[in-house]
Amino acid sequence: MTDFEAWQADGAAYGWIMPRSNWLMQWPIIRHFRAFCLAVKVRKHEEFYRALGTIPTGYDKWVIWGIAHGKERRYD
C-alpha cells in the first residue's frame, strides 16, 4: 500500500475531509512552507495536551500530509 492509499484509507475510515484553500495556497513552495509551519504548531499543541493526559486523534497530521501533497479541496 502506498502512502497516498494509506492516507485515503485513514480519511475514509474516520470520515475526515480536507479543508478548503484557494489556488494560491496550493502552489508547491507555499504549501510546503504552510505544512512545515503547521507541523511546528501541531507538535506544540500535542505536547501541551499530552501533558494533560489526552491522546491526539491524528487528524492534524493527516491534514498536514494532505497540505504538503496538494490534496486540499478548492473553493468553487
N, C-alpha and C positions, 0 to 999 in steps of 0.2 A: 504494500500500500504506500503510495507516495504521500509526501507532506500535505499536498493540496487535498487529496482524497481523505486523509485523516482529519484535516481541518473541516471539510464539508461534513464528514460523518459526525464530528463533535457538534457542529452547528445544528444539524438535523436532530440529533439525539436530545439536545437540550432546548431546542426551539429558539436558538439565538439567531438574530438577524444583524447584519452590519448597519451601522449608522449611515446617514446620508452626508455627502460633501459635494462641494461644487467642483467644477472641472479643474480649476487652478490648484486646488489642494491635492489633486491626484497626479500631478506631474511627478516623475520619478525622484528628482532631487528633493522636492518639497515633502513628498510622502515619506521618504526615508528619514528626513530630519524630524518630521512630526512623530513618526514611530519611535525614534530614539528619545525625544523629549517626553513622550507619554510613558515610555518604559521606565524612565527615571522616576516619574511621578507615581506610577503604579507600584514600583518597588517600595518607595517610602510609605505609600498608603497601606500596602500589605504588611509591612513591618509594624506599623502602628497598630493595626487591627489584630495581628497575630499576638502582639503583646497583651491584648485584651482577651485573648483566648478564642478568637473566631478563625474559621478556615476559609480562605478565598475560594470562590467558585470556579475561577479560570476564565471567566468571560472577558475580563480586561486583557489578558494575554492573548486570547482568541481574537479580539478586536485589533490589537496591535499587530498581530501577524497579518491579518487581513489588510490593514492600512499599508503595511510595508510591501505587500504584494499586489496592491491596486485593486482590492476586491470591494471597496466601498460602493454603496449604491449612489447613483447620481440623482440630482434634482431634475425632474422633468417639467 
